[in-house]
């Protein structure tokens, strides 16, 4: 599993979602977990996930490979 995915799955903000998913998979009543998710502040639902995705996207960004690809890719790929 990729480090970013592991970090996301183990983060405290993701735990209510993981418990909800587990309840659905096991056939348990998910309402308790839905209620817990409903109580989460908006930034704990979405903003942190977007920020995490950006963190991993920017951490892996380097422009050298883009420069080389721009020089060697066929025009049809660039289009």
DSSP file (Angstrom, degrees, kcal/mol; ACC not computed):
  #  RESIDUE AA STRUCTURE BP1 BP2  ACC     N-H-->O    O-->H-N    N-H-->O    O-->H-N    TCO  KAPPA ALPHA  PHI   PSI    X-CA   Y-CA   Z-CA
    1    1 A X              0   0    0      0, 0.0     2,-0.0     0, 0.0     5,-0.0   0.000 360.0 360.0 360.0 139.8    0.0    0.0    0.0
    2    2 A X     >  -     0   0    0      1,-0.1     4,-2.4     4,-0.0     3,-0.2  -0.353 360.0-121.3 -65.9 144.3    1.3    3.5   -0.8
    3    3 A X  H  > S+     0   0    0      1,-0.2     4,-2.8     2,-0.2     5,-0.2   0.892 111.8  52.3 -55.7 -43.6    2.4    5.6    2.1
    4    4 A X  H  > S+     0   0    0      1,-0.2     4,-2.3     2,-0.2    -1,-0.2   0.886 110.1  48.1 -62.2 -39.5   -0.1    8.3    1.4
    5    5 A X  H  > S+     0   0    0     -3,-0.2     4,-2.7     2,-0.2    -1,-0.2   0.901 112.1  49.2 -67.7 -40.5   -3.0    5.9    1.3
    6    6 A X  H  X S+     0   0    0     -4,-2.4     4,-2.0     2,-0.2    -2,-0.2   0.921 111.3  49.7 -63.7 -43.9   -1.8    4.3    4.6
    7    7 A X  H  X S+     0   0    0     -4,-2.8     4,-0.7    -5,-0.2    -2,-0.2   0.918 112.5  48.1 -60.8 -43.7   -1.5    7.7    6.2
    8    8 A X  H >< S+     0   0    0     -4,-2.3     3,-0.9     1,-0.2     6,-0.3   0.938 112.2  47.8 -62.4 -48.1   -5.0    8.6    5.0
    9    9 A X  H 3< S+     0   0    0     -4,-2.7    -1,-0.2     1,-0.2    -2,-0.2   0.822 115.8  44.9 -65.0 -31.0   -6.6    5.4    6.2
   10   10 A X  H 3< S+     0   0    0     -4,-2.0    -1,-0.2    -5,-0.2    -2,-0.2   0.482  86.9 112.9 -92.4  -2.7   -4.9    5.6    9.7
   11   11 A X  S XX S-     0   0    0     -3,-0.9     3,-1.1    -4,-0.7     4,-0.8  -0.399  74.8-124.2 -71.1 146.6   -5.6    9.3   10.2
   12   12 A X  H >> S+     0   0    0      1,-0.3     3,-0.6     2,-0.2     4,-0.5   0.850 110.0  59.8 -58.1 -34.7   -8.1   10.1   13.1
   13   13 A X  H 34 S+     0   0    0      1,-0.2     4,-0.3     2,-0.1    -1,-0.3   0.774 105.0  49.3 -66.2 -24.8  -10.3   12.0   10.6
   14   14 A X  H <> S+     0   0    0     -3,-1.1     4,-2.4    -6,-0.3     3,-0.4   0.655  87.5  86.3 -87.9 -16.1  -10.8    8.9    8.5
   15   15 A X  H <X S+     0   0    0     -4,-0.8     4,-2.6    -3,-0.6     5,-0.2   0.874  85.5  52.3 -58.8 -42.7  -11.8    6.6   11.4
   16   16 A X  H  X S+     0   0    0     -4,-0.5     4,-1.9     1,-0.2    -1,-0.2   0.905 112.5  47.4 -59.7 -37.1  -15.5    7.4   11.4
   17   17 A X  H  > S+     0   0    0     -3,-0.4     4,-2.7    -4,-0.3    -2,-0.2   0.899 110.9  50.9 -67.8 -40.5  -15.6    6.7    7.7
   18   18 A X  H  X S+     0   0    0     -4,-2.4     4,-2.6     2,-0.2    -2,-0.2   0.901 110.4  49.1 -64.7 -40.2  -13.7    3.4    8.1
   19   19 A X  H  X S+     0   0    0     -4,-2.6     4,-2.2     2,-0.2    -1,-0.2   0.882 110.7  51.3 -66.6 -36.9  -16.1    2.3   10.9
   20   20 A X  H  X S+     0   0    0     -4,-1.9     4,-2.1    -5,-0.2    -2,-0.2   0.952 111.3  46.8 -61.7 -49.0  -19.0    3.2    8.6
   21   21 A X  H  X S+     0   0    0     -4,-2.7     4,-2.4     1,-0.2    -2,-0.2   0.916 111.4  51.7 -59.8 -43.9  -17.6    1.2    5.7
   22   22 A X  H  X S+     0   0    0     -4,-2.6     4,-2.4     1,-0.2     6,-0.3   0.898 108.1  51.8 -60.7 -40.3  -16.9   -1.8    8.1
   23   23 A X  H  X>S+     0   0    0     -4,-2.2     5,-1.5     1,-0.2     4,-1.0   0.896 110.4  48.4 -64.5 -38.4  -20.5   -1.7    9.3
   24   24 A X  H  <5S+     0   0    0     -4,-2.1     3,-0.3     2,-0.2    -2,-0.2   0.906 113.0  47.5 -67.0 -40.6  -21.8   -1.8    5.8
   25   25 A X  H  <5S+     0   0    0     -4,-2.4    -2,-0.2     1,-0.2    -1,-0.2   0.880 117.0  42.3 -67.8 -38.6  -19.5   -4.7    4.9
   26   26 A X  H  <5S-     0   0    0     -4,-2.4    -1,-0.2    -5,-0.2    -2,-0.2   0.540 112.5-115.0 -88.5  -6.7  -20.4   -6.7    8.0
   27   27 A X  T  <5 +     0   0    0     -4,-1.0    -3,-0.2    -3,-0.3    -4,-0.1   0.572  66.7 143.2  85.1   8.3  -24.1   -6.0    7.8
   28   28 A X      < -     0   0    0     -5,-1.5     2,-0.5    -6,-0.3    -1,-0.2  -0.343  65.3 -85.8 -76.2 163.9  -24.1   -4.0   11.1
   29   29 A X        -     0   0    0      1,-0.1     3,-0.4    -2,-0.1     4,-0.3  -0.596  37.7-164.9 -72.1 119.1  -26.3   -0.9   11.5
   30   30 A X    >>  +     0   0    0     -2,-0.5     4,-2.3     1,-0.2     3,-0.5   0.516  63.7  97.5 -84.2  -3.9  -24.3    2.0   10.1
   31   31 A X  H 3> S+     0   0    0      1,-0.3     4,-2.7     2,-0.2     5,-0.2   0.867  79.2  54.4 -57.7 -41.1  -26.5    4.8   11.7
   32   32 A X  H 3> S+     0   0    0     -3,-0.4     4,-1.8     1,-0.2    -1,-0.3   0.904 112.4  44.2 -58.3 -41.7  -24.2    5.3   14.7
   33   33 A X  H <> S+     0   0    0     -3,-0.5     4,-2.2    -4,-0.3    -1,-0.2   0.841 111.0  53.4 -75.0 -33.3  -21.3    5.9   12.4
   34   34 A X  H  X S+     0   0    0     -4,-2.3     4,-2.3     2,-0.2    -2,-0.2   0.901 108.8  50.7 -64.8 -40.0  -23.4    8.1   10.1
   35   35 A X  H  X S+     0   0    0     -4,-2.7     4,-1.1    -5,-0.2    -2,-0.2   0.898 109.3  50.8 -63.3 -40.5  -24.3   10.2   13.1
   36   36 A X  H  X S+     0   0    0     -4,-1.8     4,-0.5     1,-0.2     3,-0.4   0.906 111.0  48.3 -64.0 -41.5  -20.7   10.5   14.1
   37   37 A X  H >< S+     0   0    0     -4,-2.2     3,-1.3     1,-0.2    -2,-0.2   0.899 106.5  57.0 -65.0 -40.1  -19.8   11.7   10.6
   38   38 A X  H 3< S+     0   0    0     -4,-2.3    -1,-0.2     1,-0.3    -2,-0.2   0.772 104.2  54.2 -62.2 -25.7  -22.6   14.2   10.6
   39   39 A X  H 3< S+     0   0    0     -4,-1.1    -1,-0.3    -3,-0.4    -2,-0.2   0.594  85.0 106.4 -84.5 -11.8  -21.1   15.7   13.8
   40   40 A X  S << S-     0   0    0     -3,-1.3     5,-0.1    -4,-0.5    -3,-0.0  -0.437  79.4-110.6 -69.2 138.6  -17.7   16.3   12.2
   41   41 A X    >>  -     0   0    0     -2,-0.1     3,-1.3     1,-0.1     4,-0.8  -0.351  31.2-110.5 -61.6 151.7  -16.8   19.8   11.4
   42   42 A X  H >>>S+     0   0    0      1,-0.3     4,-2.3     2,-0.2     3,-1.2   0.871 117.7  57.2 -53.8 -41.6  -16.7   20.5    7.6
   43   43 A X  I 34>S+     0   0    0      1,-0.3     5,-1.8     2,-0.2    -1,-0.3   0.782 104.8  52.5 -65.6 -24.3  -12.9   20.9    7.7
   44   44 A X  I <45S+     0   0    0     -3,-1.3    -1,-0.3     3,-0.2    -2,-0.2   0.597 112.3  46.8 -84.0 -10.9  -12.5   17.4    9.2
   45   45 A X  I <<5S-     0   0    0     -3,-1.2    -2,-0.2    -4,-0.8    -3,-0.1   0.876 134.5  -6.5 -91.7 -46.1  -14.6   15.9    6.4
   46   46 A X  I  X5S+     0   0    0     -4,-2.3     4,-2.2     3,-0.1     3,-0.5   0.786 118.2  63.9-122.1 -48.0  -13.2   17.4    3.3
   47   47 A X  I  ><S+     0   0    0     -5,-0.7     4,-2.7     1,-0.3     5,-0.2   0.884 104.5  50.2 -57.2 -42.8  -10.5   20.0    3.7
   48   48 A X  H  ><S+     0   0    0     -5,-1.8     4,-2.2     1,-0.2    -1,-0.3   0.853 109.9  51.4 -66.6 -33.0   -8.0   17.7    5.3
   49   49 A X  H  > S+     0   0    0     -3,-0.5     4,-2.2     2,-0.2    -1,-0.2   0.908 112.0  46.0 -69.8 -39.8   -8.5   15.1    2.6
   50   50 A X  H  X S+     0   0    0     -4,-2.2     4,-2.4     2,-0.2    -2,-0.2   0.928 113.2  49.6 -66.5 -44.3   -7.9   17.6   -0.1
   51   51 A X  H  X S+     0   0    0     -4,-2.7     4,-2.5    -5,-0.2    -2,-0.2   0.894 110.2  51.5 -61.7 -39.5   -4.9   19.1    1.7
   52   52 A X  H  X S+     0   0    0     -4,-2.2     4,-2.1     2,-0.2    -1,-0.2   0.918 109.3  49.7 -63.2 -42.9   -3.5   15.5    2.1
   53   53 A X  H  X S+     0   0    0     -4,-2.2     4,-2.3     1,-0.2    -2,-0.2   0.905 111.8  48.6 -63.2 -41.0   -3.9   14.8   -1.6
   54   54 A X  H  X S+     0   0    0     -4,-2.4     4,-3.2     2,-0.2     5,-0.4   0.913 106.9  56.9 -63.6 -41.7   -2.1   18.1   -2.4
   55   55 A X  H  X S+     0   0    0     -4,-2.5     4,-2.1     1,-0.2    -2,-0.2   0.935 112.2  40.7 -56.0 -48.0    0.7   17.3    0.0
   56   56 A X  H  X S+     0   0    0     -4,-2.1     4,-1.4     2,-0.2    -1,-0.2   0.877 115.1  51.8 -70.8 -36.3    1.4   14.0   -1.8
   57   57 A X  H  < S+     0   0    0     -4,-2.3     4,-0.3    -5,-0.2    -2,-0.2   0.921 115.7  39.9 -65.1 -43.9    1.0   15.5   -5.2
   58   58 A X  H >< S+     0   0    0     -4,-3.2     3,-0.7     1,-0.2    -2,-0.2   0.816 109.2  60.4 -76.6 -30.1    3.4   18.3   -4.5
   59   59 A X  H 3< S+     0   0    0     -4,-2.1    -1,-0.2    -5,-0.4    -2,-0.2   0.862 110.3  42.3 -64.4 -33.7    5.9   16.2   -2.6
   60   60 A X  T 3< S+     0   0    0     -4,-1.4     2,-0.3    -5,-0.1    -1,-0.2   0.482  91.5 112.3 -90.6  -3.1    6.4   14.0   -5.7
   61   61 A X    <   +     0   0    0     -3,-0.7     2,-0.3    -4,-0.3    -3,-0.0  -0.534  31.3 156.3 -76.9 132.5    6.5   16.9   -8.1
   62   62 A X     >  -     0   0    0     -2,-0.3     4,-0.5     1,-0.0     3,-0.3  -0.952  34.4-145.1-149.3 140.0    9.7   17.7   -9.9
   63   63 A X  H  > S+     0   0    0     -2,-0.3     4,-2.2     1,-0.2     5,-0.2   0.553  82.4  82.3 -89.1  -6.3   10.0   19.5  -13.2
   64   64 A X  H  > S+     0   0    0      1,-0.2     4,-2.2     2,-0.2    -1,-0.2   0.931  94.2  46.9 -62.8 -44.9   12.9   17.7  -14.7
   65   65 A X  H  > S+     0   0    0     -3,-0.3     4,-2.7     1,-0.2    -1,-0.2   0.868 110.7  53.3 -67.4 -33.8   10.8   14.8  -15.9
   66   66 A X  H  X S+     0   0    0     -4,-0.5     4,-2.4     2,-0.2    -1,-0.2   0.911 108.1  50.7 -64.9 -40.5    8.2   17.2  -17.4
   67   67 A X  H  X S+     0   0    0     -4,-2.2     4,-1.1     2,-0.2    -2,-0.2   0.924 112.7  45.6 -63.1 -44.0   10.9   19.0  -19.3
   68   68 A X  H >X S+     0   0    0     -4,-2.2     4,-1.8     1,-0.2     3,-0.6   0.934 112.2  50.7 -65.6 -45.6   12.3   15.8  -20.8
   69   69 A X  H 3X S+     0   0    0     -4,-2.7     4,-2.6     1,-0.3    -1,-0.2   0.901 107.0  55.3 -59.2 -39.5    8.8   14.5  -21.6
   70   70 A X  H 3< S+     0   0    0     -4,-2.4    -1,-0.3     1,-0.2    -2,-0.2   0.806 111.0  45.4 -62.8 -28.3    8.1   17.8  -23.4
   71   71 A X  H << S+     0   0    0     -4,-1.1    -1,-0.2    -3,-0.6    -2,-0.2   0.777 123.7  29.7 -84.4 -27.8   11.1   17.4  -25.5
   72   72 A X  H  < S+     0   0    0     -4,-1.8    -2,-0.2    -3,-0.1    -3,-0.2   0.622  88.7 102.5-113.5 -14.3   10.6   13.7  -26.5
   73   73 A X  S  < S-     0   0    0     -4,-2.6     5,-0.0    -5,-0.2     2,-0.0  -0.472  77.6-108.8 -72.0 141.6    6.9   13.0  -26.5
   74   74 A X    >>  -     0   0    0     -2,-0.1     4,-1.8     1,-0.1     3,-0.9  -0.332  28.1-112.6 -63.1 151.1    5.3   12.9  -30.0
   75   75 A X  H 3> S+     0   0    0      1,-0.3     4,-2.6     2,-0.2    -1,-0.1   0.840 116.6  61.5 -55.0 -35.2    3.0   15.8  -30.8
   76   76 A X  H 34 S+     0   0    0      1,-0.2    -1,-0.3     2,-0.2    -3,-0.0   0.874 105.8  46.7 -63.4 -35.6    0.0   13.4  -30.8
   77   77 A X  H <4 S+     0   0    0     -3,-0.9    -1,-0.2     1,-0.2    -2,-0.2   0.890 111.8  50.2 -70.6 -38.7    0.7   12.6  -27.1
   78   78 A X  H  <        0   0    0     -4,-1.8    -2,-0.2     1,-0.3    -1,-0.2   0.868 360.0 360.0 -66.5 -36.2    1.1   16.3  -26.2
   79   79 A X     <        0   0    0     -4,-2.6    -1,-0.3    -5,-0.2    -2,-0.2   0.512 360.0 360.0 -63.8 360.0   -2.1   17.1  -28.0
